[in-house]
Amino acid sequence: MNFKLRIWRQPNRKSPGKLADYEVLDISPNTSFLEMLDILNETLLGRGDEPIAFESDCREGICGTCSLTINGEAHGPDHPGAV
């Protein structure tokens, strides 16, 4: 599967930010959203760009650190569509 992601990028809390568009190609349907972000980060680092920053801990959908809102829908430990 191919995805077009629009991600908020901001160098730090005091700097202005902007939305940046990324394409992630040939992602397996069995890949989680966080794994897809890992793949994107590997690509960005390979190009010498800053990786996407996000919090995660257990990555099992238990602690809630990686809870996300995607297209206005909550995902995480309290929702069946954990990422």
Backbone as XML, in Angstrom:
<?xml version="1.0"?>
<chain id="A" units="angstrom">
  <residue number="1" name="MET">
    <atom name="N" x="0.841" y="-1.172" z="0.000"/>
    <atom name="CA" x="0.000" y="0.000" z="0.000"/>
    <atom name="C" x="0.890" y="1.240" z="0.000"/>
  </residue>
  <residue number="2" name="ASN">
    <atom name="N" x="0.384" y="2.297" z="-0.582"/>
    <atom name="CA" x="1.090" y="3.575" z="-0.611"/>
    <atom name="C" x="0.306" y="4.599" z="0.201"/>
  </residue>
  <residue number="3" name="PHE">
    <atom name="N" x="1.023" y="5.439" z="0.924"/>
    <atom name="CA" x="0.386" y="6.438" z="1.776"/>
    <atom name="C" x="0.967" y="7.813" z="1.502"/>
  </residue>
  <residue number="4" name="LYS">
    <atom name="N" x="0.100" y="8.817" z="1.556"/>
    <atom name="CA" x="0.519" y="10.214" z="1.544"/>
    <atom name="C" x="0.240" y="10.755" z="2.938"/>
  </residue>
  <residue number="5" name="LEU">
    <atom name="N" x="1.280" y="11.179" z="3.614"/>
    <atom name="CA" x="1.163" y="11.671" z="4.985"/>
    <atom name="C" x="1.397" y="13.175" z="5.012"/>
  </residue>
  <residue number="6" name="ARG">
    <atom name="N" x="0.593" y="13.872" z="5.775"/>
    <atom name="CA" x="0.794" y="15.303" z="6.021"/>
    <atom name="C" x="1.073" y="15.424" z="7.517"/>
  </residue>
  <residue number="7" name="ILE">
    <atom name="N" x="2.303" y="15.803" z="7.839"/>
    <atom name="CA" x="2.778" y="15.784" z="9.223"/>
    <atom name="C" x="3.240" y="17.180" z="9.630"/>
  </residue>
  <residue number="8" name="TRP">
    <atom name="N" x="2.830" y="17.597" z="10.829"/>
    <atom name="CA" x="3.249" y="18.885" z="11.376"/>
    <atom name="C" x="4.722" y="18.798" z="11.764"/>
  </residue>
  <residue number="9" name="ARG">
    <atom name="N" x="5.524" y="19.717" z="11.235"/>
    <atom name="CA" x="6.958" y="19.772" z="11.546"/>
    <atom name="C" x="7.256" y="21.108" z="12.211"/>
  </residue>
  <residue number="10" name="GLN">
    <atom name="N" x="7.989" y="21.062" z="13.303"/>
    <atom name="CA" x="8.321" y="22.270" z="14.058"/>
    <atom name="C" x="9.663" y="22.021" z="14.741"/>
  </residue>
  <residue number="11" name="PRO">
    <atom name="N" x="10.693" y="22.826" z="14.437"/>
    <atom name="CA" x="12.030" y="22.572" z="14.986"/>
    <atom name="C" x="12.077" y="22.575" z="16.514"/>
  </residue>
  <residue number="12" name="ASN">
    <atom name="N" x="11.288" y="23.444" z="17.137"/>
    <atom name="CA" x="11.216" y="23.492" z="18.598"/>
    <atom name="C" x="9.952" y="24.249" z="18.989"/>
  </residue>
  <residue number="13" name="ARG">
    <atom name="N" x="9.681" y="24.329" z="20.286"/>
    <atom name="CA" x="8.424" y="24.926" z="20.757"/>
    <atom name="C" x="8.289" y="26.397" z="20.399"/>
  </residue>
  <residue number="14" name="LYS">
    <atom name="N" x="9.389" y="27.103" z="20.271"/>
    <atom name="CA" x="9.323" y="28.544" z="20.029"/>
    <atom name="C" x="9.355" y="28.904" z="18.547"/>
  </residue>
  <residue number="15" name="SER">
    <atom name="N" x="9.745" y="27.985" z="17.708"/>
    <atom name="CA" x="9.830" y="28.262" z="16.266"/>
    <atom name="C" x="8.488" y="28.008" z="15.597"/>
  </residue>
  <residue number="16" name="PRO">
    <atom name="N" x="8.210" y="28.737" z="14.528"/>
    <atom name="CA" x="6.976" y="28.452" z="13.779"/>
    <atom name="C" x="7.092" y="27.096" z="13.089"/>
  </residue>
  <residue number="17" name="GLY">
    <atom name="N" x="5.965" y="26.473" z="12.892"/>
    <atom name="CA" x="5.952" y="25.176" z="12.232"/>
    <atom name="C" x="5.157" y="25.218" z="10.949"/>
  </residue>
  <residue number="18" name="LYS">
    <atom name="N" x="5.122" y="24.081" z="10.260"/>
    <atom name="CA" x="4.356" y="23.968" z="9.020"/>
    <atom name="C" x="4.068" y="22.499" z="8.752"/>
  </residue>
  <residue number="19" name="LEU">
    <atom name="N" x="3.078" y="22.258" z="7.922"/>
    <atom name="CA" x="2.769" y="20.902" z="7.501"/>
    <atom name="C" x="3.705" y="20.506" z="6.367"/>
  </residue>
  <residue number="20" name="ALA">
    <atom name="N" x="4.192" y="19.271" z="6.431"/>
    <atom name="CA" x="5.063" y="18.739" z="5.386"/>
    <atom name="C" x="4.425" y="17.465" z="4.842"/>
  </residue>
  <residue number="21" name="ASP">
    <atom name="N" x="4.513" y="17.274" z="3.549"/>
    <atom name="CA" x="3.937" y="16.101" z="2.892"/>
    <atom name="C" x="5.022" y="15.066" z="2.618"/>
  </residue>
  <residue number="22" name="TYR">
    <atom name="N" x="4.674" y="13.798" z="2.869"/>
    <atom name="CA" x="5.587" y="12.684" z="2.636"/>
    <atom name="C" x="4.819" y="11.555" z="1.968"/>
  </residue>
  <residue number="23" name="GLU">
    <atom name="N" x="5.508" y="10.800" z="1.129"/>
    <atom name="CA" x="4.936" y="9.588" z="0.547"/>
    <atom name="C" x="5.707" y="8.401" z="1.088"/>
  </residue>
  <residue number="24" name="VAL">
    <atom name="N" x="4.982" y="7.384" z="1.504"/>
    <atom name="CA" x="5.579" y="6.140" z="1.969"/>
    <atom name="C" x="5.013" y="5.050" z="1.070"/>
  </residue>
  <residue number="25" name="LEU">
    <atom name="N" x="5.889" y="4.332" z="0.384"/>
    <atom name="CA" x="5.458" y="3.403" z="-0.657"/>
    <atom name="C" x="5.680" y="1.947" z="-0.264"/>
  </residue>
  <residue number="26" name="ASP">
    <atom name="N" x="4.853" y="1.088" z="-0.828"/>
    <atom name="CA" x="4.980" y="-0.372" z="-0.689"/>
    <atom name="C" x="4.960" y="-0.838" z="0.765"/>
  </residue>
  <residue number="27" name="ILE">
    <atom name="N" x="4.009" y="-0.329" z="1.540"/>
    <atom name="CA" x="3.856" y="-0.712" z="2.943"/>
    <atom name="C" x="2.931" y="-1.922" z="3.027"/>
  </residue>
  <residue number="28" name="SER">
    <atom name="N" x="3.354" y="-2.936" z="3.749"/>
    <atom name="CA" x="2.551" y="-4.143" z="3.932"/>
    <atom name="C" x="1.287" y="-3.820" z="4.727"/>
  </residue>
  <residue number="29" name="PRO">
    <atom name="N" x="0.164" y="-4.477" z="4.413"/>
    <atom name="CA" x="-1.060" y="-4.278" z="5.207"/>
    <atom name="C" x="-0.887" y="-4.699" z="6.667"/>
  </residue>
  <residue number="30" name="ASN">
    <atom name="N" x="0.131" y="-5.498" z="6.965"/>
    <atom name="CA" x="0.385" y="-5.948" z="8.332"/>
    <atom name="C" x="1.256" y="-4.974" z="9.121"/>
  </residue>
  <residue number="31" name="THR">
    <atom name="N" x="1.663" y="-3.883" z="8.508"/>
    <atom name="CA" x="2.521" y="-2.892" z="9.155"/>
    <atom name="C" x="1.661" y="-1.928" z="9.968"/>
  </residue>
  <residue number="32" name="SER">
    <atom name="N" x="2.053" y="-1.686" z="11.221"/>
    <atom name="CA" x="1.323" y="-0.720" z="12.048"/>
    <atom name="C" x="1.697" y="0.699" z="11.616"/>
  </residue>
  <residue number="33" name="PHE">
    <atom name="N" x="0.915" y="1.663" z="12.078"/>
    <atom name="CA" x="1.207" y="3.057" z="11.754"/>
    <atom name="C" x="2.569" y="3.467" z="12.308"/>
  </residue>
  <residue number="34" name="LEU">
    <atom name="N" x="2.882" y="3.035" z="13.535"/>
    <atom name="CA" x="4.177" y="3.382" z="14.121"/>
    <atom name="C" x="5.321" y="2.752" z="13.345"/>
  </residue>
  <residue number="35" name="GLU">
    <atom name="N" x="5.141" y="1.520" z="12.877"/>
    <atom name="CA" x="6.169" y="0.883" z="12.052"/>
    <atom name="C" x="6.350" y="1.644" z="10.742"/>
  </residue>
  <residue number="36" name="MET">
    <atom name="N" x="5.240" y="2.152" z="10.193"/>
    <atom name="CA" x="5.337" y="2.943" z="8.970"/>
    <atom name="C" x="6.125" y="4.231" z="9.236"/>
  </residue>
  <residue number="37" name="LEU">
    <atom name="N" x="5.916" y="4.857" z="10.396"/>
    <atom name="CA" x="6.702" y="6.042" z="10.745"/>
    <atom name="C" x="8.180" y="5.693" z="10.889"/>
  </residue>
  <residue number="38" name="ASP">
    <atom name="N" x="8.477" y="4.509" z="11.422"/>
    <atom name="CA" x="9.872" y="4.057" z="11.512"/>
    <atom name="C" x="10.491" y="3.941" z="10.119"/>
  </residue>
  <residue number="39" name="ILE">
    <atom name="N" x="9.733" y="3.387" z="9.178"/>
    <atom name="CA" x="10.214" y="3.247" z="7.799"/>
    <atom name="C" x="10.458" y="4.626" z="7.193"/>
  </residue>
  <residue number="40" name="LEU">
    <atom name="N" x="9.520" y="5.550" z="7.404"/>
    <atom name="CA" x="9.691" y="6.913" z="6.904"/>
    <atom name="C" x="10.935" y="7.547" z="7.520"/>
  </residue>
  <residue number="41" name="ASN">
    <atom name="N" x="11.136" y="7.360" z="8.822"/>
    <atom name="CA" x="12.301" y="7.946" z="9.490"/>
    <atom name="C" x="13.611" y="7.392" z="8.942"/>
  </residue>
  <residue number="42" name="GLU">
    <atom name="N" x="13.652" y="6.107" z="8.628"/>
    <atom name="CA" x="14.857" y="5.523" z="8.030"/>
    <atom name="C" x="15.162" y="6.196" z="6.697"/>
  </residue>
  <residue number="43" name="THR">
    <atom name="N" x="14.113" y="6.452" z="5.911"/>
    <atom name="CA" x="14.280" y="7.132" z="4.624"/>
    <atom name="C" x="14.778" y="8.557" z="4.832"/>
  </residue>
  <residue number="44" name="LEU">
    <atom name="N" x="14.168" y="9.274" z="5.777"/>
    <atom name="CA" x="14.575" y="10.654" z="6.045"/>
    <atom name="C" x="16.029" y="10.719" z="6.509"/>
  </residue>
  <residue number="45" name="LEU">
    <atom name="N" x="16.410" y="9.839" z="7.421"/>
    <atom name="CA" x="17.786" y="9.826" z="7.915"/>
    <atom name="C" x="18.764" y="9.499" z="6.794"/>
  </residue>
  <residue number="46" name="GLY">
    <atom name="N" x="18.369" y="8.590" z="5.903"/>
    <atom name="CA" x="19.210" y="8.235" z="4.766"/>
    <atom name="C" x="19.458" y="9.414" z="3.833"/>
  </residue>
  <residue number="47" name="ARG">
    <atom name="N" x="18.517" y="10.356" z="3.807"/>
    <atom name="CA" x="18.656" y="11.565" z="2.982"/>
    <atom name="C" x="19.319" y="12.708" z="3.746"/>
  </residue>
  <residue number="48" name="GLY">
    <atom name="N" x="19.601" y="12.490" z="5.027"/>
    <atom name="CA" x="20.195" y="13.541" z="5.846"/>
    <atom name="C" x="19.179" y="14.511" z="6.417"/>
  </residue>
  <residue number="49" name="ASP">
    <atom name="N" x="17.882" y="14.136" z="6.391"/>
    <atom name="CA" x="16.818" y="14.984" z="6.930"/>
    <atom name="C" x="16.509" y="14.601" z="8.373"/>
  </residue>
  <residue number="50" name="GLU">
    <atom name="N" x="15.857" y="15.511" z="9.081"/>
    <atom name="CA" x="15.441" y="15.246" z="10.458"/>
    <atom name="C" x="14.324" y="14.205" z="10.472"/>
  </residue>
  <residue number="51" name="PRO">
    <atom name="N" x="14.389" y="13.225" z="11.385"/>
    <atom name="CA" x="13.304" y="12.244" z="11.477"/>
    <atom name="C" x="12.056" y="12.859" z="12.107"/>
  </residue>
  <residue number="52" name="ILE">
    <atom name="N" x="10.932" y="12.178" z="11.948"/>
    <atom name="CA" x="9.673" y="12.566" z="12.577"/>
    <atom name="C" x="9.778" y="12.204" z="14.058"/>
  </residue>
  <residue number="53" name="ALA">
    <atom name="N" x="9.501" y="13.159" z="14.933"/>
    <atom name="CA" x="9.544" y="12.904" z="16.373"/>
    <atom name="C" x="8.158" y="12.475" z="16.846"/>
  </residue>
  <residue number="54" name="PHE">
    <atom name="N" x="8.104" y="11.399" z="17.611"/>
    <atom name="CA" x="6.853" y="10.943" z="18.207"/>
    <atom name="C" x="7.184" y="10.128" z="19.442"/>
  </residue>
  <residue number="55" name="GLU">
    <atom name="N" x="6.229" y="10.088" z="20.372"/>
    <atom name="CA" x="6.437" y="9.335" z="21.600"/>
    <atom name="C" x="5.918" y="7.922" z="21.440"/>
  </residue>
  <residue number="56" name="SER">
    <atom name="N" x="6.657" y="6.985" z="22.008"/>
    <atom name="CA" x="6.183" y="5.605" z="22.098"/>
    <atom name="C" x="6.926" y="4.961" z="23.257"/>
  </residue>
  <residue number="57" name="ASP">
    <atom name="N" x="6.340" y="3.915" z="23.801"/>
    <atom name="CA" x="6.984" y="3.229" z="24.913"/>
    <atom name="C" x="6.876" y="1.729" z="24.691"/>
  </residue>
  <residue number="58" name="CYS">
    <atom name="N" x="5.764" y="1.139" z="25.080"/>
    <atom name="CA" x="5.646" y="-0.316" z="24.996"/>
    <atom name="C" x="5.317" y="-0.806" z="23.585"/>
  </residue>
  <residue number="59" name="ARG">
    <atom name="N" x="4.701" y="0.034" z="22.772"/>
    <atom name="CA" x="4.271" y="-0.307" z="21.408"/>
    <atom name="C" x="3.353" y="-1.532" z="21.372"/>
  </residue>
  <residue number="60" name="GLU">
    <atom name="N" x="2.702" y="-1.790" z="22.483"/>
    <atom name="CA" x="1.768" y="-2.911" z="22.566"/>
    <atom name="C" x="0.331" y="-2.432" z="22.716"/>
  </residue>
  <residue number="61" name="GLY">
    <atom name="N" x="0.102" y="-1.124" z="22.722"/>
    <atom name="CA" x="-1.241" y="-0.594" z="22.911"/>
    <atom name="C" x="-1.711" y="-0.680" z="24.350"/>
  </residue>
  <residue number="62" name="ILE">
    <atom name="N" x="-0.769" y="-0.783" z="25.279"/>
    <atom name="CA" x="-1.118" y="-0.947" z="26.684"/>
    <atom name="C" x="-0.978" y="0.369" z="27.455"/>
  </residue>
  <residue number="63" name="CYS">
    <atom name="N" x="0.157" y="1.041" z="27.301"/>
    <atom name="CA" x="0.444" y="2.218" z="28.134"/>
    <atom name="C" x="-0.231" y="3.491" z="27.628"/>
  </residue>
  <residue number="64" name="GLY">
    <atom name="N" x="-0.561" y="3.559" z="26.350"/>
    <atom name="CA" x="-1.233" y="4.725" z="25.794"/>
    <atom name="C" x="-0.312" y="5.821" z="25.291"/>
  </residue>
  <residue number="65" name="THR">
    <atom name="N" x="1.005" y="5.665" z="25.455"/>
    <atom name="CA" x="1.935" y="6.692" z="24.992"/>
    <atom name="C" x="1.819" y="6.932" z="23.499"/>
  </residue>
  <residue number="66" name="CYS">
    <atom name="N" x="1.572" y="5.890" z="22.740"/>
    <atom name="CA" x="1.538" y="6.020" z="21.280"/>
    <atom name="C" x="0.132" y="6.279" z="20.742"/>
  </residue>
  <residue number="67" name="SER">
    <atom name="N" x="-0.788" y="6.675" z="21.594"/>
    <atom name="CA" x="-2.137" y="6.988" z="21.119"/>
    <atom name="C" x="-2.074" y="8.129" z="20.117"/>
  </residue>
  <residue number="68" name="LEU">
    <atom name="N" x="-2.804" y="8.000" z="19.034"/>
    <atom name="CA" x="-2.796" y="8.985" z="17.959"/>
    <atom name="C" x="-4.211" y="9.319" z="17.543"/>
  </residue>
  <residue number="69" name="THR">
    <atom name="N" x="-4.371" y="10.480" z="16.940"/>
    <atom name="CA" x="-5.623" y="10.822" z="16.277"/>
    <atom name="C" x="-5.328" y="10.866" z="14.789"/>
  </residue>
  <residue number="70" name="ILE">
    <atom name="N" x="-5.980" y="10.001" z="14.032"/>
    <atom name="CA" x="-5.764" y="9.898" z="12.593"/>
    <atom name="C" x="-7.081" y="10.188" z="11.907"/>
  </residue>
  <residue number="71" name="ASN">
    <atom name="N" x="-7.089" y="11.218" z="11.063"/>
    <atom name="CA" x="-8.311" y="11.652" z="10.382"/>
    <atom name="C" x="-9.449" y="11.899" z="11.369"/>
  </residue>
  <residue number="72" name="GLY">
    <atom name="N" x="-9.116" y="12.476" z="12.526"/>
    <atom name="CA" x="-10.116" y="12.823" z="13.521"/>
    <atom name="C" x="-10.601" y="11.664" z="14.370"/>
  </residue>
  <residue number="73" name="GLU">
    <atom name="N" x="-10.032" y="10.472" z="14.193"/>
    <atom name="CA" x="-10.457" y="9.294" z="14.950"/>
    <atom name="C" x="-9.349" y="8.879" z="15.912"/>
  </residue>
  <residue number="74" name="ALA">
    <atom name="N" x="-9.721" y="8.697" z="17.191"/>
    <atom name="CA" x="-8.735" y="8.312" z="18.198"/>
    <atom name="C" x="-8.319" y="6.859" z="18.019"/>
  </residue>
  <residue number="75" name="HIS">
    <atom name="N" x="-7.037" y="6.603" z="18.211"/>
    <atom name="CA" x="-6.479" y="5.251" z="18.189"/>
    <atom name="C" x="-5.618" y="5.109" z="19.430"/>
  </residue>
  <residue number="76" name="GLY">
    <atom name="N" x="-5.652" y="3.969" z="20.054"/>
    <atom name="CA" x="-4.840" y="3.752" z="21.243"/>
    <atom name="C" x="-5.427" y="2.651" z="22.089"/>
  </residue>
  <residue number="77" name="PRO">
    <atom name="N" x="-4.987" y="2.532" z="23.353"/>
    <atom name="CA" x="-5.374" y="1.399" z="24.182"/>
    <atom name="C" x="-6.861" y="1.323" z="24.497"/>
  </residue>
  <residue number="78" name="ASP">
    <atom name="N" x="-7.577" y="2.455" z="24.475"/>
    <atom name="CA" x="-9.006" y="2.433" z="24.785"/>
    <atom name="C" x="-9.876" y="2.305" z="23.543"/>
  </residue>
  <residue number="79" name="HIS">
    <atom name="N" x="-9.263" y="2.117" z="22.397"/>
    <atom name="CA" x="-9.993" y="2.029" z="21.137"/>
    <atom name="C" x="-9.532" y="0.787" z="20.382"/>
  </residue>
  <residue number="80" name="PRO">
    <atom name="N" x="-10.447" y="0.075" z="19.743"/>
    <atom name="CA" x="-10.068" y="-1.173" z="19.081"/>
    <atom name="C" x="-9.116" y="-0.991" z="17.907"/>
  </residue>
  <residue number="81" name="GLY">
    <atom name="N" x="-9.002" y="0.197" z="17.377"/>
    <atom name="CA" x="-8.129" y="0.418" z="16.226"/>
    <atom name="C" x="-6.751" y="0.894" z="16.625"/>
  </residue>
  <residue number="82" name="ALA">
    <atom name="N" x="-6.105" y="0.213" z="17.578"/>
    <atom name="CA" x="-4.775" y="0.634" z="18.016"/>
    <atom name="C" x="-3.823" y="0.638" z="16.834"/>
  </residue>
  <residue number="83" name="VAL">
    <atom name="N" x="-2.903" y="1.585" z="16.843"/>
    <atom name="CA" x="-1.975" y="1.747" z="15.739"/>
    <atom name="C" x="-0.790" y="0.851" z="15.939"/>
  </residue>
</chain>
